Amino acid sequence: MVMALYATGAAIARDEDFKARAIMAAAQIGVSYPESWVGTNLYQLALDKPIGEAYEYSLGALPYHSRRCYDPSIITDQMILAVVTALWEAEQQALTGESPAAGV
């Protein structure tokens, strides 16, 4: 996983809108107890490079925007779903030795 800047990742991880959206993505892919899973993995999710780049770009383009992580025109649902899915699948593969997508 390629990482965003630590300061950017920390800002994203503290954002309640990002956390709520990540929980919804985790629930969508079938994570048991998505709130707990996101809480455990929040910092790894927040360090995703595409999400960090979008957040950083919005700092210059929209300096007075107060809810960057809520706005799907800045951080899209697809971006969040992609990082949640990648992390979940990597975790499951490490635990079981096989990809969850293989059974689909």
OpenMM code with the backbone's topology and positions (N, CA, C; nanometers):
from openmm import Vec3, app, unit

residues = "MET VAL MET ALA LEU TYR ALA THR GLY ALA ALA ILE ALA ARG ASP GLU ASP PHE LYS ALA ARG ALA ILE MET ALA ALA ALA GLN ILE GLY VAL SER TYR PRO GLU SER TRP VAL GLY THR ASN LEU TYR GLN LEU ALA LEU ASP LYS PRO ILE GLY GLU ALA TYR GLU TYR SER LEU GLY ALA LEU PRO TYR HIS SER ARG ARG CYS TYR ASP PRO SER ILE ILE THR ASP GLN MET ILE LEU ALA VAL VAL THR ALA LEU TRP GLU ALA GLU GLN GLN ALA LEU THR GLY GLU SER PRO ALA ALA GLY VAL".split()
positions = [
    Vec3(0.0850, -0.1175, 0.0000),
    Vec3(0.0000, 0.0000, 0.0000),
    Vec3(0.0897, 0.1239, 0.0000),
    Vec3(0.0673, 0.2121, -0.0949),
    Vec3(0.1417, 0.3377, -0.1021),
    Vec3(0.0748, 0.4368, -0.0090),
    Vec3(0.1552, 0.5120, 0.0655),
    Vec3(0.0995, 0.5962, 0.1709),
    Vec3(0.0985, 0.7445, 0.1365),
    Vec3(0.0020, 0.8137, 0.1933),
    Vec3(-0.0053, 0.9590, 0.1900),
    Vec3(0.0882, 1.0135, 0.2979),
    Vec3(0.1029, 1.1434, 0.3014),
    Vec3(0.1823, 1.2070, 0.4057),
    Vec3(0.1222, 1.1777, 0.5428),
    Vec3(0.2064, 1.1663, 0.6453),
    Vec3(0.1575, 1.1368, 0.7801),
    Vec3(0.0609, 1.2440, 0.8300),
    Vec3(0.0927, 1.3710, 0.8065),
    Vec3(0.0049, 1.4784, 0.8543),
    Vec3(-0.1325, 1.4691, 0.7884),
    Vec3(-0.1331, 1.4372, 0.6599),
    Vec3(-0.2597, 1.4226, 0.5882),
    Vec3(-0.3356, 1.3018, 0.6404),
    Vec3(-0.2660, 1.1907, 0.6563),
    Vec3(-0.3299, 1.0705, 0.7086),
    Vec3(-0.3876, 1.0922, 0.8470),
    Vec3(-0.3154, 1.1661, 0.9304),
    Vec3(-0.3643, 1.1938, 1.0658),
    Vec3(-0.4908, 1.2788, 1.0610),
    Vec3(-0.4934, 1.3778, 0.9735),
    Vec3(-0.6126, 1.4632, 0.9607),
    Vec3(-0.7324, 1.3818, 0.9123),
    Vec3(-0.7093, 1.2941, 0.8165),
    Vec3(-0.8178, 1.2109, 0.7641),
    Vec3(-0.8663, 1.1140, 0.8713),
    Vec3(-0.7743, 1.0524, 0.9444),
    Vec3(-0.8119, 0.9564, 1.0478),
    Vec3(-0.8935, 1.0201, 1.1597),
    Vec3(-0.8718, 1.1477, 1.1863),
    Vec3(-0.9483, 1.2176, 1.2914),
    Vec3(-1.0853, 1.2642, 1.2424),
    Vec3(-1.1114, 1.2519, 1.1153),
    Vec3(-1.2347, 1.3038, 1.0564),
    Vec3(-1.3490, 1.2028, 1.0726),
    Vec3(-1.4527, 1.2436, 1.1416),
    Vec3(-1.5667, 1.1549, 1.1674),
    Vec3(-1.6418, 1.1182, 1.0390),
    Vec3(-1.6449, 1.2083, 0.9405),
    Vec3(-1.7115, 1.1772, 0.8138),
    Vec3(-1.6391, 1.0648, 0.7409),
    Vec3(-1.5058, 1.0690, 0.7403),
    Vec3(-1.4296, 0.9617, 0.6759),
    Vec3(-1.4561, 0.8294, 0.7464),
    Vec3(-1.4537, 0.8317, 0.8772),
    Vec3(-1.4769, 0.7094, 0.9542),
    Vec3(-1.6153, 0.6513, 0.9237),
    Vec3(-1.7170, 0.7355, 0.9206),
    Vec3(-1.8534, 0.6890, 0.8931),
    Vec3(-1.8642, 0.6290, 0.7533),
    Vec3(-1.8009, 0.6926, 0.6572),
    Vec3(-1.8062, 0.6415, 0.5197),
    Vec3(-1.7292, 0.5107, 0.5071),
    Vec3(-1.6177, 0.4982, 0.5767),
    Vec3(-1.5412, 0.3731, 0.5747),
    Vec3(-1.6215, 0.2601, 0.6389),
    Vec3(-1.6941, 0.2898, 0.7453),
    Vec3(-1.7800, 0.1892, 0.8091),
    Vec3(-1.8857, 0.1414, 0.7108),
    Vec3(-1.9455, 0.2321, 0.6371),
    Vec3(-2.0470, 0.1935, 0.5386),
    Vec3(-1.9865, 0.1055, 0.4292),
    Vec3(-1.8663, 0.1382, 0.3838),
    Vec3(-1.7995, 0.0565, 0.2817),
    Vec3(-1.7697, -0.0829, 0.3365),
    Vec3(-1.7222, -0.0899, 0.4605),
    Vec3(-1.6939, -0.2198, 0.5223),
    Vec3(-1.8219, -0.3025, 0.5352),
    Vec3(-1.9299, -0.2393, 0.5738),
    Vec3(-2.0576, -0.3101, 0.5840),
    Vec3(-2.1018, -0.3604, 0.4474),
    Vec3(-2.0792, -0.2804, 0.3444),
    Vec3(-2.1200, -0.3183, 0.2088),
    Vec3(-2.0497, -0.4456, 0.1623),
    Vec3(-1.9228, -0.4613, 0.1968),
    Vec3(-1.8496, -0.5807, 0.1500),
    Vec3(-1.8633, -0.6991, 0.2456),
    Vec3(-1.9393, -0.6826, 0.3525),
    Vec3(-1.9688, -0.7950, 0.4404),
    Vec3(-1.8768, -0.8131, 0.5586),
    Vec3(-1.8055, -0.7089, 0.5983),
    Vec3(-1.7205, -0.7179, 0.7169),
    Vec3(-1.8102, -0.7334, 0.8395),
    Vec3(-1.7832, -0.8346, 0.9203),
    Vec3(-1.8557, -0.8496, 1.0469),
    Vec3(-1.8097, -0.7406, 1.1415),
    Vec3(-1.9019, -0.6773, 1.2085),
    Vec3(-1.8703, -0.5691, 1.3024),
    Vec3(-1.7867, -0.4591, 1.2350),
    Vec3(-1.8426, -0.3954, 1.1322),
    Vec3(-1.7659, -0.2968, 1.0549),
    Vec3(-1.7142, -0.1790, 1.1369),
    Vec3(-1.7883, -0.1362, 1.2393),
    Vec3(-1.7401, -0.0244, 1.3223),
    Vec3(-1.6113, -0.0615, 1.3945),
    Vec3(-1.6072, -0.1808, 1.4471),
    Vec3(-1.4878, -0.2270, 1.5169),
    Vec3(-1.3710, -0.2450, 1.4197),
    Vec3(-1.3978, -0.3046, 1.3046),
    Vec3(-1.2926, -0.3277, 1.2047),
    Vec3(-1.2335, -0.1962, 1.1559),
    Vec3(-1.3186, -0.1000, 1.1250),
    Vec3(-1.2696, 0.0307, 1.0806),
    Vec3(-1.1905, 0.0976, 1.1926),
    Vec3(-1.2392, 0.0889, 1.3155),
    Vec3(-1.1661, 0.1474, 1.4270),
    Vec3(-1.0257, 0.0903, 1.4393),
    Vec3(-1.0138, -0.0390, 1.4203),
    Vec3(-0.8839, -0.1056, 1.4285),
    Vec3(-0.7929, -0.0662, 1.3121),
    Vec3(-0.8503, -0.0460, 1.1939),
    Vec3(-0.7723, -0.0231, 1.0722),
    Vec3(-0.7761, 0.1214, 1.0214),
    Vec3(-0.8288, 0.2119, 1.1012),
    Vec3(-0.8528, 0.3487, 1.0559),
    Vec3(-0.7270, 0.4175, 1.0029),
    Vec3(-0.6169, 0.4028, 1.0713),
    Vec3(-0.4961, 0.4738, 1.0282),
    Vec3(-0.4409, 0.4172, 0.8982),
    Vec3(-0.4497, 0.2876, 0.8780),
    Vec3(-0.4070, 0.2305, 0.7508),
    Vec3(-0.4979, 0.2783, 0.6374),
    Vec3(-0.6270, 0.2847, 0.6631),
    Vec3(-0.7205, 0.3334, 0.5616),
    Vec3(-0.6920, 0.4793, 0.5278),
    Vec3(-0.6652, 0.5596, 0.6294),
    Vec3(-0.6432, 0.7032, 0.6103),
    Vec3(-0.5122, 0.7343, 0.5377),
    Vec3(-0.4180, 0.6397, 0.5377),
    Vec3(-0.2906, 0.6622, 0.4703),
    Vec3(-0.2923, 0.6218, 0.3230),
    Vec3(-0.4082, 0.5856, 0.2702),
    Vec3(-0.4189, 0.5489, 0.1290),
    Vec3(-0.3788, 0.6680, 0.0413),
    Vec3(-0.2885, 0.6440, -0.0531),
    Vec3(-0.2343, 0.7531, -0.1341),
    Vec3(-0.3409, 0.8273, -0.2161),
    Vec3(-0.4288, 0.7604, -0.2917),
    Vec3(-0.5300, 0.8362, -0.3673),
    Vec3(-0.6199, 0.9224, -0.2782),
    Vec3(-0.6568, 0.8708, -0.1626),
    Vec3(-0.7399, 0.9488, -0.0711),
    Vec3(-0.6606, 1.0679, -0.0192),
    Vec3(-0.5368, 1.0459, 0.0199),
    Vec3(-0.4515, 1.1546, 0.0680),
    Vec3(-0.4279, 1.2614, -0.0369),
    Vec3(-0.4050, 1.2182, -0.1606),
    Vec3(-0.3835, 1.3155, -0.2684),
    Vec3(-0.5081, 1.3988, -0.2927),
    Vec3(-0.6244, 1.3362, -0.2910),
    Vec3(-0.7497, 1.4099, -0.3102),
    Vec3(-0.7703, 1.5114, -0.1979),
    Vec3(-0.7424, 1.4693, -0.0769),
    Vec3(-0.7560, 1.5578, 0.0391),
    Vec3(-0.6597, 1.6758, 0.0273),
    Vec3(-0.5337, 1.6470, -0.0034),
    Vec3(-0.4332, 1.7526, -0.0160),
    Vec3(-0.4676, 1.8499, -0.1289),
    Vec3(-0.5143, 1.7977, -0.2424),
    Vec3(-0.5542, 1.8847, -0.3536),
    Vec3(-0.6652, 1.9793, -0.3109),
    Vec3(-0.7607, 1.9270, -0.2338),
    Vec3(-0.8744, 2.0100, -0.1927),
    Vec3(-0.8325, 2.1224, -0.0983),
    Vec3(-0.7207, 2.1045, -0.0281),
    Vec3(-0.6731, 2.2110, 0.0610),
    Vec3(-0.6416, 2.3377, -0.0176),
    Vec3(-0.5840, 2.3222, -0.1353),
    Vec3(-0.5530, 2.4376, -0.2194),
    Vec3(-0.6709, 2.4828, -0.3032),
    Vec3(-0.7443, 2.3854, -0.3577),
    Vec3(-0.8544, 2.4186, -0.4484),
    Vec3(-0.9774, 2.4723, -0.3750),
    Vec3(-1.0001, 2.4236, -0.2553),
    Vec3(-1.1188, 2.4614, -0.1772),
    Vec3(-1.0762, 2.4929, -0.0337),
    Vec3(-1.0015, 2.5998, -0.0137),
    Vec3(-0.9425, 2.6236, 0.1189),
    Vec3(-1.0431, 2.6430, 0.2327),
    Vec3(-1.1654, 2.6816, 0.2021),
    Vec3(-1.2631, 2.7079, 0.3085),
    Vec3(-1.3640, 2.5942, 0.3250),
    Vec3(-1.3403, 2.4835, 0.2575),
    Vec3(-1.4307, 2.3689, 0.2677),
    Vec3(-1.4160, 2.3078, 0.4068),
    Vec3(-1.5270, 2.2891, 0.4767),
    Vec3(-1.5189, 2.2423, 0.6154),
    Vec3(-1.5396, 2.0916, 0.6315),
    Vec3(-1.5883, 2.0237, 0.5259),
    Vec3(-1.6162, 1.8792, 0.5385),
    Vec3(-1.5598, 1.8035, 0.4189),
    Vec3(-1.4287, 1.8071, 0.4062),
    Vec3(-1.3605, 1.7443, 0.2927),
    Vec3(-1.3881, 1.5947, 0.2828),
    Vec3(-1.3909, 1.5270, 0.3951),
    Vec3(-1.4081, 1.3814, 0.3941),
    Vec3(-1.5538, 1.3390, 0.3786),
    Vec3(-1.6456, 1.4342, 0.3874),
    Vec3(-1.7873, 1.4064, 0.3651),
    Vec3(-1.8226, 1.4216, 0.2175),
    Vec3(-1.7551, 1.5130, 0.1503),
    Vec3(-1.7871, 1.5518, 0.0133),
    Vec3(-1.7398, 1.4459, -0.0867),
    Vec3(-1.8331, 1.3744, -0.1522),
    Vec3(-1.7927, 1.2701, -0.2469),
    Vec3(-1.7314, 1.3238, -0.3763),
    Vec3(-1.7318, 1.4554, -0.3937),
    Vec3(-1.6618, 1.5104, -0.5098),
    Vec3(-1.5128, 1.5289, -0.4791),
    Vec3(-1.4745, 1.5168, -0.3520),
    Vec3(-1.3337, 1.5236, -0.3117),
    Vec3(-1.2796, 1.3824, -0.2916),
    Vec3(-1.3369, 1.3101, -0.1988),
    Vec3(-1.3018, 1.1697, -0.1745),
    Vec3(-1.4250, 1.0886, -0.2131),
    Vec3(-1.4122, 1.0116, -0.3200),
    Vec3(-1.5282, 0.9404, -0.3727),
    Vec3(-1.5563, 0.8127, -0.2931),
    Vec3(-1.6795, 0.7665, -0.3042),
    Vec3(-1.7156, 0.6395, -0.2420),
    Vec3(-1.6298, 0.5266, -0.2990),
    Vec3(-1.6000, 0.5342, -0.4284),
    Vec3(-1.5187, 0.4311, -0.4927),
    Vec3(-1.3770, 0.4274, -0.4344),
    Vec3(-1.3216, 0.5435, -0.4013),
    Vec3(-1.1882, 0.5483, -0.3402),
    Vec3(-1.1893, 0.4793, -0.2047),
    Vec3(-1.2903, 0.5088, -0.1255),
    Vec3(-1.3005, 0.4489, 0.0072),
    Vec3(-1.3261, 0.2989, -0.0045),
    Vec3(-1.4169, 0.2605, -0.0921),
    Vec3(-1.4472, 0.1188, -0.1112),
    Vec3(-1.3230, 0.0430, -0.1576),
    Vec3(-1.2442, 0.1024, -0.2444),
    Vec3(-1.1238, 0.0351, -0.2955),
    Vec3(-1.0240, 0.0061, -0.1845),
    Vec3(-0.9980, 0.1042, -0.0987),
    Vec3(-0.8991, 0.0816, 0.0079),
    Vec3(-0.9547, -0.0120, 0.1149),
    Vec3(-1.0824, -0.0007, 0.1472),
    Vec3(-1.1431, -0.0913, 0.2453),
    Vec3(-1.1379, -0.2344, 0.1913),
    Vec3(-1.1749, -0.2536, 0.0664),
    Vec3(-1.1745, -0.3868, 0.0058),
    Vec3(-1.0337, -0.4448, 0.0013),
    Vec3(-0.9367, -0.3635, -0.0413),
    Vec3(-0.7984, -0.4124, -0.0506),
    Vec3(-0.7454, -0.4550, 0.0859),
    Vec3(-0.7701, -0.3751, 0.1875),
    Vec3(-0.7208, -0.4071, 0.3209),
    Vec3(-0.7924, -0.5295, 0.3778),
    Vec3(-0.9229, -0.5371, 0.3593),
    Vec3(-1.0012, -0.6510, 0.4078),
    Vec3(-0.9549, -0.7799, 0.3398),
    Vec3(-0.9389, -0.7758, 0.2080),
    Vec3(-0.8970, -0.8957, 0.1352),
    Vec3(-0.7561, -0.9388, 0.1761),
    Vec3(-0.6656, -0.8426, 0.1941),
    Vec3(-0.5296, -0.8759, 0.2379),
    Vec3(-0.5329, -0.9398, 0.3766),
    Vec3(-0.6151, -0.8857, 0.4635),
    Vec3(-0.6286, -0.9396, 0.5993),
    Vec3(-0.6840, -1.0814, 0.5961),
    Vec3(-0.7869, -1.1023, 0.5152),
    Vec3(-0.8474, -1.2352, 0.5061),
    Vec3(-0.7521, -1.3356, 0.4436),
    Vec3(-0.6775, -1.2932, 0.3440),
    Vec3(-0.5813, -1.3822, 0.2805),
    Vec3(-0.4710, -1.4213, 0.3788),
    Vec3(-0.4274, -1.3269, 0.4598),
    Vec3(-0.3255, -1.3563, 0.5606),
    Vec3(-0.3784, -1.4563, 0.6645),
    Vec3(-0.5061, -1.4467, 0.6961),
    Vec3(-0.5651, -1.5355, 0.7966),
    Vec3(-0.5953, -1.6747, 0.7420),
    Vec3(-0.6428, -1.6807, 0.6183),
    Vec3(-0.6914, -1.8079, 0.5641),
    Vec3(-0.6022, -1.8678, 0.4559),
    Vec3(-0.5179, -1.7845, 0.3962),
    Vec3(-0.4348, -1.8334, 0.2867),
    Vec3(-0.5027, -1.8292, 0.1519),
    Vec3(-0.6279, -1.7818, 0.1468),
    Vec3(-0.6945, -1.7692, 0.0173),
    Vec3(-0.7713, -1.6377, 0.0105),
    Vec3(-0.7882, -1.5891, -0.1100),
    Vec3(-0.8552, -1.4622, -0.1321),
    Vec3(-1.0054, -1.4781, -0.1160),
    Vec3(-1.0735, -1.3837, -0.0458),
    Vec3(-1.2192, -1.3924, -0.0338),
    Vec3(-1.2891, -1.3830, -0.1688),
    Vec3(-1.2256, -1.3142, -0.2648),
    Vec3(-1.2847, -1.2998, -0.3974),
    Vec3(-1.2854, -1.4322, -0.4734),
    Vec3(-1.2004, -1.5272, -0.4356),
    Vec3(-1.1929, -1.6554, -0.5045),
    Vec3(-1.3222, -1.7352, -0.4927),
    Vec3(-1.3957, -1.7145, -0.3846),
    Vec3(-1.5202, -1.7867, -0.3632),
    Vec3(-1.6400, -1.7249, -0.4300),
    Vec3(-1.6220, -1.6094, -0.4949),
    Vec3(-1.7344, -1.5377, -0.5562),
    Vec3(-1.7626, -1.5928, -0.6918),
] * unit.nanometer
topology = app.Topology()
chain = topology.addChain("A")
for resn in residues:
    res = topology.addResidue(resn, chain)
    for name in ("N", "CA", "C"):
        topology.addAtom(name, app.Element.getBySymbol(name[0]), res)
